[in-house]
Amino acid sequence: MRAVSIPTMSNLERDPDEVLLERADGPEVQILEPREVPLGGPRALAVRRTLPQRRRSLIGAWCFVDHYGPTPSRSDRVMDVPPHPHTGLQTVTWLFAGTVEHRDSVGSLATIRPGQVNLMTAGSGIQHSERSQTDARGLHGVQLWTALPDAHRHDAPFFEHADAHPLVVDDASLQVFAGSLDGTASPVTTLTPLLGAQLDLPAGGSVALTASAAFEYGLLVDAGAATLQGHAVAAGELAYLAPGCSTITVTAGDEPLRAVLLGGEPLGERIVMWWNFVGRSHDEIERYRAEWQRRIADGPSQRFGVIDDPAAPLPAPTLPGVRLRPRE
C-alpha cells in the first residue's frame, strides 16, 4: 500500500482540509462515489468531485476530477473563477455543453466549446481565470488536473487549445483529448504516459478497447449506466481499474452512455497537493502561497506573471496548523 498526504482542495474552497489519501492494491474494479463541492458564493457552481479522496488519490498522473452540470439554459455567471495560481500541474478542460473563456498570464485568450480541449501546463507557476459564456445553452463538463513529474514540474508554463481526435471502435464513438488510444492521438502535450477520452455508446452497445497493461484506468459515467469488466457503474461514479489489463470492456445499459475514460502509468512520486498547488514538501507549498499573497498585496510576481483580467485575484486560504506530509 502507498499513501499520499494530499489536502482536499478547489479553486474556490476557503478551508481545504488535509486528508490521507491511499493508493491500495484493492479489488480489480473499485467504485468511487462523488462528493459535492460548491465553487464560489451565492451563485456557486456545484461540482461533483471523485478525485482526490480518501480511497484513492491518483489514476496515473490524473490527480483531480470535477464533474459539473448540466446547468440551466443561458444561466448567467454559471462559472466565474477569478485569477488564481497553479504550480506543478496541468489543467484539462473538456465540455459536453456550453462555452468557457480562458485567460492566463502567458497571454492566452481562448473560448472552448464541446469537441475541443484546453490544456494549461502550470509548470513553475501561472495564473488564470475561467468564465462560462451566456451565448451558449447551459454548461456541462469536467475539469481535470494531472500532477507533473519531477522532471517537468519546473518547466516554463504554456497553454494549448485543440480539437479532439474522433475514433470509432465497435459500437463506441470516442473523442481522444489527451494521450492516445488505438493509434489515435491528441495533439496536446502530455508529460507522463496518459489517456483522456470521451466515450459514447448507444443503449445496449458495447466496446472492447485495447489497454496498456502498465496503465491504471478510470471510467467516469456522465449519463446512463455502464458495466466495466462486468462491474456496474452508475451515473456520477468513477470506476477504477488496476494495472494489468490488456482489454477494457464497457457496455451501456438501457439508455445511451456518455463517459470519460482516463488512464496512465502510476506516477510513482511523492507529492503534496494543497489548494491550487502541487509540490513535494510543506515548505514548497508555503513558499508558493506566500509568493501568491505578495502578488495580491504588491503587484506582479516573477513566478505567476501578469494576467489581462480586471477581476481581483483570489486570495489563498490559510494553511492548516500542521505540516503537510508527502507519503508513499
C-alpha positions, -999 to 999 in steps of 0.1 A, spaced: 0 0 0 11 35 -8 -4 67 6 -1 103 -3 -10 131 21 -30 155 0 -54 182 13 -88 183 -4 -89 214 -25 -107 235 -51 -101 268 -69 -125 285 -45 -126 264 -14 -118 286 15 -108 259 41 -91 230 24 -87 201 49 -57 178 49 -68 142 44 -48 110 40 -53 96 5 -45 59 0 -34 41 -31 -43 5 -22 -40 -26 -44 -77 -33 -37 -102 -51 -60 -99 -52 -98 -126 -26 -101 -131 0 -73 -162 23 -74 -155 58 -61 -185 79 -51 -185 117 -57 -189 144 -31 -205 178 -39 -183 209 -36 -197 245 -42 -173 267 -62 -180 303 -53 -205 324 -34 -243 327 -35 -245 317 -72 -219 290 -69 -214 262 -94 -218 229 -77 -194 203 -88 -192 166 -81 -156 156 -71 -143 120 -73 -106 127 -71 -88 132 -48 -105 113 -19 -95 91 10 -99 59 -10 -77 70 -40 -56 99 -48 -44 93 -84 -52 75 -116 -19 76 -134 -9 112 -131 -46 123 -130 -50 139 -96 -82 159 -97 -116 151 -113 -145 176 -111 -178 169 -129 -204 197 -133 -237 204 -150 -259 203 -168 -268 238 -157 -300 258 -166 -300 272 -201 -282 305 -206 -276 309 -169 -256 340 -162 -222 335 -145 -225 298 -140 -187 295 -138 -169 327 -127 -135 318 -114 -113 349 -109 -75 349 -114 -59 323 -92 -25 305 -93 -12 270 -101 21 252 -98 33 217 -107 3 205 -126 -17 206 -159 -53 216 -161 -75 199 -187 -110 214 -196 -134 192 -215 -171 202 -222 -202 183 -231 -222 216 -235 -217 253 -232 -186 275 -237 -159 288 -213 -135 317 -218 -99 310 -205 -73 338 -198 -39 333 -184 -6 350 -176 13 337 -207 -11 358 -228 -36 331 -237 -73 340 -245 -93 311 -258 -130 301 -258 -135 264 -255 -165 245 -270 -176 209 -270 -152 188 -290 -122 210 -281 -97 207 -253 -79 233 -233 -47 221 -217 -27 245 -194 7 235 -181 14 254 -150 50 242 -146 69 266 -123 38 289 -119 9 305 -138 -23 323 -130 -56 320 -150 -93 327 -149 -123 308 -164 -158 321 -171 -187 305 -188 -203 324 -216 -240 333 -217 -243 329 -255 -244 291 -252 -271 268 -237 -261 257 -202 -228 243 -190 -218 207 -186 -184 191 -185 -153 181 -165 -123 199 -151 -93 176 -147 -58 180 -134 -26 160 -138 4 161 -115 36 169 -133 65 146 -128 96 160 -110 115 163 -143 89 188 -157 73 205 -128 96 235 -130 92 239 -168 81 273 -181 42 275 -183 23 272 -216 -12 268 -229 -27 247 -258 -61 247 -274 -70 219 -299 -98 198 -314 -101 163 -300 -95 134 -324 -125 112 -331 -123 74 -331 -149 46 -337 -144 12 -321 -171 -14 -322 -203 4 -311 -185 33 -295 -177 68 -307 -147 83 -289 -130 117 -288 -94 115 -276 -85 147 -259 -52 136 -242 -27 109 -250 -35 82 -274 -59 53 -279 -59 26 -306 -35 46 -328 -54 79 -325 -35 107 -306 -45 141 -292 -22 169 -304 -18 185 -269 13 179 -248 13 153 -220 43 149 -198 36 114 -185 20 85 -203 -17 94 -202 -51 89 -218 -82 111 -217 -112 104 -240 -150 108 -241 -167 75 -248 -203 74 -262 -223 42 -266 -259 36 -278 -283 18 -254 -271 -18 -251 -240 -11 -271 -206 -25 -261 -169 -18 -269 -136 -37 -262 -107 -13 -262 -70 -22 -263 -55 -13 -230 -19 -9 -218 -11 -34 -190 11 -7 -175 -18 17 -171 -44 21 -144 -78 34 -157 -108 53 -145 -143 55 -161 -164 85 -150 -200 80 -160 -218 112 -170 -251 99 -184 -267 65 -185 -252 35 -167 -222 12 -176 -207 -21 -169 -169 -20 -168 -152 -55 -169 -186 -68 -157 -190 -44 -128 -219 -19 -127 -211 18 -127 -239 43 -121 -241 79 -133 -217 102 -114 -195 73 -102 -158 69 -111 -148 32 -116 -111 25 -110 -93 -4 -129 -59 -16 -116 -30 -21 -140 -26 -54 -157 -55 -54 -183 -50 -59 -220 -86 -51 -229 -112 -27 -214 -148 -38 -220 -176 -12 -215 -213 -19 -221 -241 6 -219 -274 -1 -201 -309 6 -213 -300 42 -221 -272 58 -242 -240 61 -223 -217 90 -221 -185 86 -200 -149 99 -197 -121 73 -198 -89 83 -180 -57 63 -178 -20 65 -172 11 48 -158 12 53 -120 31 85 -112 54 68 -87 64 100 -69 56 115 -35 35 147 -39 18 173 -17 -13 189 -32 -29 218 -14 -54 243 -28 -41 250 -63 -5 240 -58 12 207 -64 47 204 -48 69 179 -30 71 194 6 52 216 31 80 242 27 74 244 -11 37 249 -7 42 275 20 66 294 -4 41 292 -33 13 306 -11 35 334 3 45 344 -32 9 345 -44 -2 365 -14 26 390 -20 15 392 -57 -20 402 -44 -6 429 -20 23 442 -40 15 435 -77 31 412 -103 54 384 -93 80 367 -114 65 332 -106 29 339 -115 33 367 -141 6 392 -152 -29 384 -164 -52 407 -185 -82 404 -163 -98 432 -143 -112 410 -115 -95 409 -82 -72 378 -77 -84 351 -54 -66 351 -20 -52 318 -8 -67 301 22 -48 298 54 -25 268 57 -35 242 82 -19 243 117 1 211 109 28 204 84 17 189 51 34 155 47 41 137 15 39 100 17 42 69 -4 
